Amino acid sequence: MRKKTPALGKAARQRYDDPSKDALEWFPNPMRGNCEIEISAPEFTTLCPVTGQPDFAVILIRYVPDKRCVESKSLKLYLGAFRMHGMFHEACVQKIADDLIGVLRPKRLLVEGQFSPRGGIKFWPRVDYSR
């Protein structure tokens, strides 16, 4: 069953405080063989749940699709929904991975959050999934 992509080609109302996997859309995988897709989102922002200060990161997503590929505009809107949402770095990366796994059912998925240092400490949490 193919999921429609209503976000593609249309103006979308952006939510900045509710990262929901319902925002993620997919299309049938057009590639054959052992292929890999790498996505880099260099403008990821979320809020520290303790201080309310913004945290900035590059989110790296690397996956081997099975039958589904993520639609890029829906991914952009989904990641943008973290902007005003308070969540620890590790929880953000885990949520992104869990939501992508739930929607895409990939053969393999890696999500890494390359967060800017806070207090001189760099956090780069990573989730590596394979079935």
C-alpha positions as CSV (number, residue, x, y, z in Angstrom):
1,M,0.0,0.0,0.0
2,R,1.4,3.3,-1.0
3,K,1.2,6.2,1.4
4,K,0.1,9.5,-0.2
5,T,2.5,12.4,0.2
6,P,0.2,15.4,1.0
7,A,3.1,17.6,2.1
8,L,4.9,17.4,-1.2
9,G,4.3,20.4,-3.4
10,K,1.9,22.1,-1.0
11,A,2.2,24.8,1.6
12,A,2.3,23.1,5.0
13,R,1.5,24.6,8.4
14,Q,4.6,24.1,10.5
15,R,4.4,22.9,14.1
16,Y,7.5,23.6,16.2
17,D,6.6,21.8,19.4
18,D,5.1,18.5,18.5
19,P,7.4,15.9,16.9
20,S,5.0,13.2,15.8
21,K,5.7,10.3,13.5
22,D,2.4,11.0,11.8
23,A,4.2,13.8,10.0
24,L,6.5,11.3,8.3
25,E,5.6,10.2,4.8
26,W,7.1,7.6,2.5
27,F,7.1,6.4,-1.1
28,P,8.0,3.0,-2.6
29,N,11.7,2.3,-2.8
30,P,12.8,2.7,-6.4
31,M,16.3,1.3,-5.9
32,R,17.5,-2.3,-6.2
33,G,20.2,-4.3,-4.6
34,N,22.1,-3.3,-1.4
35,C,21.6,0.4,-1.5
36,E,22.1,3.0,1.3
37,I,20.6,6.4,1.8
38,E,22.4,9.1,3.8
39,I,20.6,12.3,5.0
40,S,22.2,15.1,6.8
41,A,20.0,17.7,8.5
42,P,22.5,20.5,9.6
43,E,19.9,22.9,11.2
44,F,18.3,20.7,13.9
45,T,17.3,22.5,17.0
46,T,15.6,21.4,20.2
47,L,15.3,22.8,23.7
48,C,17.1,21.6,26.9
49,P,14.2,20.3,29.1
50,V,16.0,21.6,32.2
51,T,17.2,25.1,31.2
52,G,15.0,25.9,28.2
53,Q,18.1,26.9,26.3
54,P,18.4,25.9,22.6
55,D,20.5,23.0,21.5
56,F,21.8,22.7,18.0
57,A,22.9,19.7,16.1
58,V,23.5,18.0,12.8
59,I,21.2,15.0,12.6
60,L,22.8,12.2,10.4
61,I,20.4,9.5,9.2
62,R,21.8,6.6,7.2
63,Y,19.6,3.7,6.3
64,V,19.2,0.7,4.0
65,P,15.6,0.7,2.9
66,D,13.4,-2.3,2.4
67,K,10.2,-1.3,0.6
68,R,9.9,2.3,1.7
69,C,11.9,5.6,1.5
70,V,11.3,8.7,3.6
71,E,9.8,11.7,1.7
72,S,12.2,14.6,2.3
73,K,9.8,17.4,2.9
74,S,7.9,15.5,5.5
75,L,11.2,14.7,7.2
76,K,12.1,18.3,7.2
77,L,8.8,19.2,8.8
78,Y,9.1,16.4,11.3
79,L,12.6,17.5,12.4
80,G,11.5,21.1,12.6
81,A,8.8,20.1,15.1
82,F,11.6,19.5,17.7
83,R,12.5,23.2,17.6
84,M,10.4,24.3,20.7
85,H,10.1,20.8,22.2
86,G,12.1,20.1,25.4
87,M,14.0,16.9,25.1
88,F,17.5,15.6,26.1
89,H,19.9,14.9,23.2
90,E,19.8,11.1,23.7
91,A,16.0,11.1,23.8
92,C,15.8,13.1,20.5
93,V,18.0,10.7,18.7
94,Q,16.1,7.7,20.1
95,K,12.7,9.2,19.1
96,I,13.9,10.0,15.6
97,A,15.2,6.4,15.2
98,D,12.0,4.8,16.7
99,D,9.7,6.9,14.5
100,L,11.7,6.2,11.3
101,I,11.8,2.5,12.1
102,G,8.0,2.5,12.7
103,V,7.2,4.2,9.4
104,L,9.9,2.9,7.1
105,R,10.6,-0.6,8.5
106,P,14.2,-0.4,7.1
107,K,16.7,-3.3,6.9
108,R,19.2,-1.1,8.8
109,L,19.1,2.4,10.3
110,L,21.7,4.7,12.0
111,V,20.7,8.0,13.5
112,E,23.4,10.2,15.0
113,G,23.0,13.6,16.7
114,Q,26.1,15.7,16.4
115,F,25.2,18.3,19.0
116,S,27.2,21.5,19.4
117,P,29.2,21.5,22.6
118,R,27.6,22.8,25.8
119,G,30.0,23.7,28.7
120,G,32.9,22.4,26.6
121,I,31.4,18.9,26.4
122,K,30.3,17.4,23.1
123,F,27.5,14.8,23.0
124,W,27.0,12.7,19.9
125,P,24.4,10.1,20.7
126,R,23.8,7.3,18.2
127,V,21.2,4.6,17.6
128,D,22.2,1.7,15.3
129,Y,19.4,-0.6,14.3
130,S,19.3,-3.7,12.1
131,R,16.7,-6.4,11.7
